[in-house]
Amino acid sequence: FSTREKRPASPGNIEPSAKQVKYEQQFNSSATDNSADCKADKCSSSSNENSEEAKCLYSNNALFTQDIEEQIVNENYVKRSSRCSESEDQTGVDNTRLNKLSNNNNVSANDNDSDTKNIQIKYNLENIKLKELKVILKDMKYDKNNGIKVSHPRNDLWEVEEILGKKELDDQSLYLIKWKNWDSDYNTWEPVSNLVNCPEMLEDFEANRLKLLNRFQRVVNFHPNKQDIEQFIKKLIYKGKTLQSITVQHDVFYRAIKNFMKSKRNRSSKTEFIKDGIFCMLIGDLRKKQLASLSLWENEMNSVSNGRPLIKVENVIDLEEAPPDFYYIDDYLPGLGVIIPNDPPIGCECHTCNSKTTCCFGQYGGYCPYTSTYKIRVPPGTPIYECNKRCKCDMNCINRVVQRGTKMKFCIFRTANGRGWGVKTLQSIRKGSFVTQYVGEVITSEEAEKRGKEYDAAGRTYLFDLDYNETEDQCPYTVDAAVYGNVSHFINHSCDPNLAVYAVWIDCLDPNLPKLALFATRDIKMNEEITFDYTCQTSRNGETSIRQDASVKNDLNTSITKEFQEEFQIRPETPESDTSNSKILCKCGARSCRQYLF
């Protein structure tokens, strides 16, 4: 079903050969015989009626005939007309001239017929439009200039004689085909979509190879499981390879098995090569399934976020697929017994909010938390009150940042040092920029205690206490991002983070239900992982725990007032962290790493 290359275009201005002129002259002479006979009859009838006039014009007609004969000898017999309209006009004039000549001519019948035929040959050749049939052929193999397959016409089918080999190219299987009645030089690599009406041959080809592989595995007793595959992947990662670099040369692999089965000596050197090939083939099959799962997960998240933010998913480290029990949301989800009000009782009256107006932030004794370029300028622990739905200002107000969402581009990726999934930015982020919210299911403190024990037993948790307004060591609400969450669910801990958490109130002014917003504490480069400190939030009594808030304070050149110093604490990750004599090893890799997470 292959097509052929175009041959050179037909000769547009090349003069026809002498043989072609002879054929055209013979064709036009025979085509005009009948027309000449009819016109001769008309001339005879007309000459009887106008004999006197013909005698007077005889001498003129003789001279005219002589000129025509000389012109016929000197001119080419074939002329191509440039336009059809001009040819048709010229034909009318010529026919009129011939009719007048026939009516006035009274010479002998033989001379008259000869002259008329010659004249008609000359003029009728001009009226014939030569047609040209162009047959465009393409090469049945490849477009040699570009090295790619050319399109095939549907009715141009070729019969498959034998399937000789197989290879993988760009996640697509290609088969080496020997075409029936064609030499081996014309063998081609074809995708399955091109191999129509031959499923039996494909099944036989794959069955024979599978039978050969199973025979080898029985002989050497080699049946790898999931753990064996994971160990093999770790070995490849240690050598600097990734899942994307794992390939199998199928023909070489199966040729090695055939040689192994035929040979009775020196089998050990071939055995390791074949075993590695089996591992790579198993990884390739699992990799296809994994990529389909990650692609579906990526599309689901972007359909919810609407591209704000835009999320990519990448895993070149292991065969981990999309989390089976995670659902993407872009705002708080009220849990059982939790009501999140969204009707603020008050709002500002200013049309253009700035540091001089009595805006929402001013009503709580603060000052504008954002710069004119919408960057944060207050330290962590400072409560932020943005303008809400009751305010008269529009969405371009400088005090509306978190509620406008984020246009960042993130990539959820698999980390190489055993920290699971992580998040990196696909664009540079300026210091003070809003990055994302920490969202999840909002549950009561009683439900949080119950879930906390279950999560501790499983060795992980995503509970984030909303304890800004904590009284008597009680936290009314907790955000659980284990099952419902957004991209922040996958942000890892770091002892030297580039993000900080802020409490923000917008339409819900309940002091126990702030939104959690993550802002950049420094400039972040493209493809850099984004992190925040799980343990270091501002303490209630005004003392900064460990070092995050102190470093942020120096970066922002601001001071933390005691009335705004509160605590946001993430619960420990594992049950060992609840005991005084057990600690969780930190894997953040920062120079200032504290070695232990909890």
Helices and strands as residue ranges (DSSP letters): H 18-49, H 51-56, H 58-74, H 84-104, H 109-127, E 160-169, E 172-179, G 184-186, E 188-191, G 192-194, H 199-220, H 226-238, G 243-245, H 250-262, H 268-305, E 310-314, E 327-328, E 333-334, G 362-364, E 384-385, G 402-404, E 409-414, E 421-425, E 434-438, E 441-444, H 445-458, E 463-465, E 477-480, E 484-485, G 487-490, E 492-493, E 499-505, E 515-520, E 531-532, H 548-556, G 562-564, G 575-578
